Amino acid sequence: MRIMISADMEGATGVTWTGDVVPGTEQWQRMRRLFTGDVNACVAGLVAGGAGDVLVNEAHSSQRNLLLEDLHTSARLLTGRHKPLSMMQGVDSGVDGVVFLGYHTGAGSPGVLAHTYLENSITGVWLDGVHASEGRLNAALAAEHGVPVLLVTGDDLTCADAADYAPGARLVAVKECVSRYAAVCLPPAVACSRITEAATAAMASAGCSGGVVSAHRIEVEFDATHLADAAAVVPTVELIGERRVGFDAVSMTEAMKAFKIVTHVAAGAIEGIYG
């Protein structure tokens, strides 16, 4: 069994505010260790449950946050940016399951450090008319390749979100959301124990099946009109409101590639503190 872990950082044990996840800060250095601990706990559980190969795909910001020197020896690490499928790079390589580790809720929703790709300029994303977090988008991409979501970890609201888009997945809440920048957190040892236990049990659901390719529509709402105008320059992307754009794609893979382009273009149009 080959398993992939898509590892984001906002939903990792102990993470509650900007300084915890911005590369280069003192607090980020501290949280890198806790983030790596969550990943290692998951790898240990997957291996105990029968995984023979575990690929960890870094999915946060610079995508160079995990400590390779401390990584579980049964895992391999895909680190660095500019990957075609970004957070889900590797899902098309014949893996038998995927774990969403350290995930968070989507833009426009309550949750610790809630956002969708851009930290604070996107106010909502919709997939086929349903409000979508990164988890929902990535689960749809996994389904296209016949890959089941085995486990999701993050705050309690992230787990509630995952229960809807991945009803067969195990869920581990490592913290309870109090506000966007506050949470009641489990001690790392407790969180890791729960992650390992859930990952072991989740392996019972591993196994790649036949994926289904179908057309999808994504709509994105921004907090300013000029960001929507910038995104609408991308071919196939249409302006459907003052701050909202939409586009159609023949598959989820193509939809996510287009979404990546839209967010990159919009990010390039952000000017300082005025956005």
Salt bridges, closest charged atoms under 4 A:
ASP8 OD1 - HIS60 ND1 3.51
ASP8 OD2 - HIS104 NE2 3.01
GLU10 OE2 - HIS60 ND1 3.27
GLU10 OE1 - HIS104 NE2 3.73
GLU10 OE2 - HIS115 NE2 3.64
ASP53 OD2 - ARG2 NE 3.70
ASP53 OD2 - ARG76 NH2 2.92
ASP128 OD2 - HIS216 ND1 2.70
GLU134 OE1 - HIS104 NE2 3.07
GLU134 OE2 - HIS115 NE2 3.56
ASP164 OD2 - ARG136 NH2 2.39
GLU219 OE2 - ARG217 NE 2.97
GLU219 OE1 - ARG244 NH2 2.82
GLU221 OE2 - ARG244 NH1 3.94
GLU238 OE2 - ARG217 NH2 3.22
ASP248 OD2 - ARG217 NH1 3.01
